[in-house]
Amino acid sequence: MNIASISQFLPMILIVVVFYFFMIRPQMTKAKDLKKFVAALKKGDKVITTAGIHGKIVELNDTTILLETEGGGKIRFDKSAVSLESSKAVS
């Protein structure tokens, strides 16, 4: 391989590196933060689901949470349905 053939692939390599740092890495960081947030949920926390339902955690299981809504109704959700960004605004 000579310098000319390497210089042909250099723009493609730079595109891959930029794509990694601007697209993939931030998404991995966001997923890690969401995983920590879900693991730290406890009874009494006020959260918002990805569907936009506001509620207070009444019961926690390994994979689900039971939310009490404002009207006193209770709805069971999967833990992954809790929105990190919206819930941080409430807390």
Protein Blocks (a to p, Z undefined) as FASTA:
>chain_A
ZZklmmmmmmmmmmmmmmmmmmmmmmmmmmmmmmmmmmmgcehiacddfkopacddfbdc
fkbccdddfkopacdddfklpcfklmmmmZZ
